[in-house]
Amino acid sequence: MNRFIDIISEQLKNAFTECGYDGSKVTASVSNRPDLCEYQCNGAMVLAKGAGKAPIMIADEVVEKLTGCSLFSDVQAVKPGFINIKVSGDAAADYINNMSSAEKFGLNEPETKKKIIIDYGGANVAKPLHIGHLRSAIIGESIKRICNYAGHEAIGDVHLGDWGLQMGQIIAELQERQPELPYFDDAFAGEYPSESPFTISELEEIYPCASKKCKEDPYFAEKAHQATADLQAGKPGYMAVWNHVLNVSVADLKKNYDNLDVHFELWKKESDAQPYIPDMIQDMKNKGLLQESEGALVVDIAEETDKKELPPCIVVKSDGATLYSTTDLATIVERVKLFDPQYIVYVVDKRQELHFTQVFRTARKAGIAGADLDMYFLGFGTMNGKDGQPYKTRSGGVMRLETLISEINEAVADKMRENREFAQEELDAAAKIIGLAALKYGDLSNQATKDYIFDISRFTSFEGNTGPYILYTIVRIKSILRKYGKEPSGKVIFTGQKAEKEIMLQLTRFSEVIETAYNELAPHKICSYIYDLSNAFNVFYHEIKILSEEDEDRKDSYLSLLQLTRRVLEQCIELLGFSAPEQM
Ligand code: ARG
């Protein structure tokens, strides 16, 4: 379906062309003076110079041409040469009626369907999920849903960190605590137990303890390093421990991500990329890309246009070990081999930007990423507390995700209790749904690259630009529809009300908003859209008698309009990664 704004532009282009001007240079845009008009066009200003005429003269001619056009109810030329437009309510109603019966509300399929890998989540095995990984999960999940809805095939990969020093630390610590375990007996030839020697809560205690020891005790640190190297060289007992860590962690991570309504198609890990490393390095050597620098092998990635000097990408360290960049390069090799994607999007903390610049440039130089593969680093900002510092627990520690979620749900439950009484079970269930919306909307409504202040009381407010406000709007519409007691016909007619037209015009923007959100990987565009749409609905709700309207056709039209509004809002929140309760 053509976008509404394009239909308007088309009409204007034609009018300019018919008046003898180059209509291809003309477009319409949403008015930035809603008090004066709904759409505007500055084509006359653009064309004035070439035509050797005052813009207002051109605008006058075009407006003359447009009189009687059924798409517009009012077109005016204003000085110095703007064309101010109001569209006809009937035309807007026709458009949204078509939207209502079209697949995806008339959103067009892309010209070429892309296979897109979204690398998000990025949790590290054995470390509890903390809020540092929250933004990646929330933003990545939404972007994946937007890509799919836009008609592409998006594959989410959690890309677990399972291959670093933390593994060696855990192994070393476990060995100190339970040296009798068979994993540490080099002579052991039997089968290792399938039961893990630790539970997730034990693991969560083992890891920080080991990591602390590493900082304090050089002897222990050395042991942890050695264990990491032995593990990476494939030592069977250590591999068995690593497997236990992985299984125990993944089960716990899945539960946590499920609670966030975040789901991955792939549960790949850094270790999965390791087998690709030797050939990759050999190939880079053959291509003469690797230079020696203080014993390490590096790739020079500097480019003339760089504003500051970029350090080379280290591929092999002086002690022969590979690092984070090596793994990310090999992961691209693996992804190309297994999936042949056209696009890889990394949703990672913006402080890792240099790392990804190094990886992307090296991948291009080495031919790991061909010309038909786009890579994009979507670096997000930090979630801060009210003091402007990264959000912490009251005692100043790293905040665990579970703690954060229960704090939010508590705050939501309190707000709900203020409104009316609830049965405990009902309250808990609704608070969980609303709390998730508060958390996700609070995050997604900010441009991803920016830092933002995590403010529980603002995020959980039922008023203002918040998740609960959007849900409240949906719940209110649902309740009106329930009271109506029958299914509205679905056909909207324009009855001449301003508030009604405002909802219609907001609805017509849907495709444009989704396309922009996809092109710019910007969930916040969807947030601001549903905020506008919710506001339009709430004005309508306060100004117009809906259920008490006596004219049955009008009433049916109002309810059809609300029905479509509800469907669009629900689709949008689905793309953001949350849902609405029945009541709140
Ligand atoms: N595990 C990493 C971290 O915690 C994030 C992984 C991001 N993805 C990637 N392909 N490097 O920092």
Residues whose N, C-alpha, C, O or C-beta is under 5 A from the ligand:
A	BS01	LIG	D119 G122 A123 H159 G161 V348
